[in-house]
């Protein structure tokens, strides 16, 4: 702080700080909203896609998980490319790939072509989502302004995820299921033009890509995904399933061995050794496993068992999604008073208890009570997630903030991938909803309970305030 000189009688009033320009945030939010909507919007289109393209249950799992697979597998590579080539160039390339892939989704003629296009969508998202946050940080030099913009960014992301089922229902009701993909074309073009006009490039930073580790990670994740999704359909002892399961195990083992010896590992060793980092990422995996596994499960239940159309499905899912926004808002206040560990412990405990109560009786419960329990579970996990995010970022510190965020995003996306695949496998084995729903909800409750145990056993008390973290 500067003080006036002693010989100056009247100090000049400090200049008022110019208000922050919201246009870079708005430009970058366009692309991010598009990608986040595609995470949830497709769930309400599953029955229409199944009828139109004659897609099996395993095929529907691929439609949802294909996007997540490519996104999770290439997320760390996308961040490395943004550092090496420049964030804006990689952002625009990813946005273009996502937009073109959306056209392919909208024009798909069978399940295979749709899954291929969804994989391409996920690859595009993996390019532009990490670079978008980097561009946002570089757009606002002042730390206080940057913090406000990142908070707005998180709120936009959470609202986008929450709005997905309703937006999808409205589009499908009026224009058919293909519209949930084709709407990305004008949105993607607008995002690219606004970025070129309003967002300045961020400087590139030399960084080793470590292509071998990326390739092993992609192979392990893709093989695991194939085994989980196709196992129920082909049989768990089928040669192709055993081969891909073995491939996942071998590739994962080789990746771990390579990372231990590499001079430029994908994840800094100091970060892996930081207290709380690995347990908090485990909580992120389990939270996404349960939240998005449940979203897939309930979406199919509403459409197949209760005969709800896309719009009705979107409306009935709205409370489940909006409570996530409320939980995120409440979490910061709880953590500021009681610490992030309390938020995680109480949030995962509530989620496990509410979902376990729903699992006890399943579809035999009155529908209103059944949905109320699921809403209660989502409220609990929404309280836990921002606190978990704060724990990861605190472990990373300033030096490893980008790597910590990338690992957290990857672990959560892998949780989504496995959760949806697990629900698909279970429904294939127990197609009767009266039998399948209680078991599926028990699996989801177990994920929350495991997260609660990790908090209890592996994370120590703290007083750090929670960061707003989108679901």
Residue pairs with C-beta under 8 A, 6 or more apart in sequence:
4 11
4 12
17 142
20 140
20 142
20 145
20 148
20 149
22 149
23 194
23 198
24 135
24 136
24 139
24 140
24 198
24 199
25 136
25 139
25 149
25 152
25 153
26 194
26 198
27 191
27 194
27 195
27 197
27 198
27 199
28 91
28 132
28 135
28 136
28 139
28 191
28 195
28 199
29 153
29 156
30 187
30 190
30 191
30 194
31 91
31 95
31 98
31 128
31 132
31 188
31 191
31 192
31 195
32 129
32 132
32 153
32 156
32 157
32 160
33 156
33 157
33 160
33 187
34 98
34 184
34 187
34 188
34 191
35 98
35 125
35 128
35 129
36 157
36 160
36 161
36 164
36 470
37 160
37 161
37 163
37 164
37 167
37 168
38 67
38 102
38 121
38 125
38 164
38 180
38 181
38 184
39 67
39 68
39 161
39 164
39 292
39 416
40 161
40 162
40 164
40 165
40 168
40 295
40 321
41 164
41 165
41 167
41 168
41 171
41 180
42 49
42 63
42 64
42 67
42 168
42 180
43 64
43 164
43 165
43 168
43 295
43 296
43 299
43 313
43 317
44 165
44 168
44 169
44 172
44 299
44 303
44 310
44 313
44 314
44 317
45 168
45 172
45 177
45 180
45 310
46 60
46 63
46 64
46 299
46 300
46 303
47 300
47 303
47 304
47 310
48 172
48 176
48 177
48 310
49 55
49 60
49 63
49 114
49 177
50 56
50 59
50 60
52 177
53 108
53 109
53 110
53 111
53 114
54 110
54 111
55 63
55 111
55 114
56 111
56 233
57 233
57 424
57 427
57 428
58 229
58 230
58 232
58 233
58 424
58 428
59 111
59 115
60 300
60 424
61 229
61 296
61 420
61 421
61 423
61 424
62 111
62 115
62 118
62 229
63 111
63 114
63 115
63 118
64 296
64 420
65 225
65 229
65 417
65 420
65 421
66 115
66 116
66 118
66 119
66 122
67 118
67 119
67 121
67 122
67 125
68 122
68 413
68 416
68 417
68 420
69 119
69 122
69 221
69 222
69 225
69 417
70 118
70 119
70 120
70 121
70 122
70 123
70 125
70 126
71 122
71 123
71 125
71 126
71 129
71 413
72 122
72 126
72 221
72 410
72 413
72 414
72 416
72 417
73 126
73 217
73 218
73 221
73 222
74 122
74 123
74 126
74 127
74 214
74 218
75 126
75 129
75 130
75 406
75 409
75 410
75 413
76 214
76 217
76 266
76 406
76 407
76 410
77 126
77 209
77 214
78 90
78 94
78 126
78 127
78 128
78 129
78 130
78 131
79 130
79 131
79 402
79 406
80 207
80 208
80 209
80 210
80 214
81 90
81 127
81 209
82 90
82 91
82 127
82 130
82 131
82 134
83 204
83 205
83 207
83 402
84 204
84 205
84 206
84 207
84 209
85 204
86 201
86 202
86 203
86 204
87 131
87 132
87 134
87 135
87 138
87 201
87 202
88 131
88 135
88 195
88 199
88 200
88 201
88 202
89 201
90 127
90 128
90 131
91 127
91 128
91 131
91 132
91 135
91 195
92 128
92 192
92 195
92 196
93 127
93 128
94 124
94 125
94 126
94 127
94 128
94 129
94 131
95 124
95 128
95 188
95 191
95 192
95 195
96 124
96 188
96 192
97 120
97 123
97 124
97 127
98 121
98 124
98 125
98 128
98 184
98 188
99 124
99 184
99 185
99 188
99 189
99 192
100 120
100 124
101 117
101 118
101 120
101 121
101 123
101 124
102 117
102 121
102 181
102 182
102 184
102 185
102 188
103 181
103 182
103 185
104 113
104 116
104 117
104 120
105 114
105 117
105 118
105 121
105 178
105 181
106 178
106 179
106 181
106 182
107 178
108 114
108 117
108 178
117 181
129 409
130 406
130 409
133 153
133 405
134 202
134 402
135 195
135 199
135 202
136 149
136 150
136 153
137 146
137 150
138 200
138 202
138 203
139 149
139 199
139 200
140 146
140 149
151 468
154 328
154 467
154 468
154 469
154 470
155 325
155 468
155 470
157 470
158 324
158 325
158 328
158 468
158 470
158 471
159 325
161 321
161 324
161 470
161 471
162 318
162 321
162 322
162 324
162 325
163 321
164 321
165 299
165 313
165 314
165 317
165 318
165 321
166 314
166 315
166 317
166 318
166 321
167 180
167 314
168 180
168 310
168 314
169 309
169 310
169 311
169 312
169 313
169 314
169 315
170 311
170 314
171 179
171 180
171 183
172 179
172 180
172 310
172 311
173 309
173 310
173 311
177 310
208 264
210 262
210 264
210 265
210 266
212 258
213 255
213 258
213 259
213 262
213 265
213 266
214 266
216 251
216 252
216 254
216 255
216 258
217 251
217 255
217 266
219 247
219 248
219 251
220 247
220 248
220 251
220 252
220 255
221 248
221 414
221 417
223 244
223 245
223 247
223 248
223 251
224 244
224 245
224 248
224 418
225 417
225 421
226 244
227 241
227 244
227 245
227 248
228 418
228 421
228 422
228 425
229 421
229 424
229 425
230 240
230 241
230 244
231 238
231 241
231 425
232 424
232 425
232 428
232 429
233 428
234 240
234 241
235 241
259 265
259 266
259 267
267 403
267 407
268 400
268 403
270 399
270 400
271 277
271 395
271 396
271 400
271 403
271 404
271 407
272 278
274 395
274 396
274 397
274 400
275 395
275 460
276 391
276 392
276 394
276 395
276 458
276 459
276 460
277 392
277 395
277 396
277 404
279 454
279 455
279 458
279 459
280 388
280 391
280 392
280 395
280 408
280 459
281 392
281 407
281 408
281 411
282 411
282 451
282 454
283 344
283 348
283 384
283 388
283 451
283 454
283 455
284 385
284 388
284 389
284 392
284 408
284 411
284 412
284 415
285 411
285 412
285 414
285 415
285 418
286 415
286 447
286 448
286 450
286 451
286 454
287 348
287 381
287 384
287 385
287 388
287 412
287 415
287 447
287 448
287 451
288 412
288 413
288 414
288 415
288 416
288 419
289 415
289 416
289 418
289 419
289 422
289 444
289 447
290 351
290 355
290 381
290 419
290 444
290 445
290 447
290 448
291 324
291 378
291 381
291 416
291 419
291 471
292 415
292 416
292 419
292 420
293 416
293 419
293 420
293 422
293 423
293 440
293 443
293 444
293 447
294 355
294 374
294 377
294 378
294 419
294 423
294 441
294 444
295 317
295 320
296 419
296 420
296 423
296 424
297 423
297 427
297 437
297 440
297 441
297 444
298 317
298 320
298 374
299 313
299 317
300 427
301 363
301 433
301 437
302 308
302 312
302 313
302 316
302 317
303 309
303 310
303 313
304 433
305 363
305 433
308 316
316 371
319 371
319 375
320 371
320 374
320 375
320 378
321 378
323 375
323 378
323 379
323 382
324 378
324 381
324 382
324 471
325 382
326 379
326 382
327 347
327 378
327 379
327 380
327 381
327 382
327 383
327 385
328 382
328 385
328 386
328 468
328 469
328 470
328 471
330 382
330 383
331 343
331 347
331 382
331 383
331 384
331 385
331 386
331 387
331 466
332 386
332 465
332 466
332 467
332 468
334 342
334 343
334 346
334 383
334 387
334 466
335 342
335 343
335 386
335 387
335 390
335 464
335 465
335 466
336 465
336 466
339 461
339 462
339 463
339 464
340 387
340 388
340 390
340 391
340 462
340 464
340 465
340 466
341 387
341 455
341 459
341 460
341 461
341 462
342 461
343 383
343 384
343 386
343 387
343 466
344 384
344 387
344 388
344 391
344 451
344 455
344 459
345 452
345 455
345 456
346 380
346 383
346 384
347 380
347 381
347 382
347 383
347 384
347 385
347 387
348 380
348 381
348 384
348 448
348 449
348 451
348 452
348 455
349 380
349 452
350 376
350 377
350 379
350 380
350 383
351 376
351 377
351 378
351 379
351 380
351 381
351 384
351 445
351 448
351 451
352 377
352 380
352 445
352 446
352 448
352 449
352 451
352 452
353 380
354 373
354 374
354 376
354 377
354 380
355 373
355 374
355 377
355 441
355 444
355 445
355 448
356 441
356 442
356 445
356 449
357 373
358 365
358 370
358 373
358 374
358 377
358 441
358 445
359 438
359 439
359 441
359 442
359 444
359 445
360 438
361 438
362 370
362 433
362 434
362 437
362 438
362 441
363 370
363 433
363 434
363 437
364 434
365 373
377 444
377 445
377 448
380 448
381 448
381 471
382 471
384 451
385 469
385 471
386 466
386 467
386 468
386 469
387 466
388 469
389 408
389 466
389 467
389 469
390 464
390 465
390 466
390 467
390 469
391 459
391 462
391 464
392 404
392 405
392 407
392 408
393 401
393 404
393 405
393 467
394 462
394 464
395 404
396 403
396 404
396 405
419 444
419 447
422 443
423 440
423 443
426 436
426 439
426 440
426 443
427 436
427 440
429 436
430 436
430 439
430 440
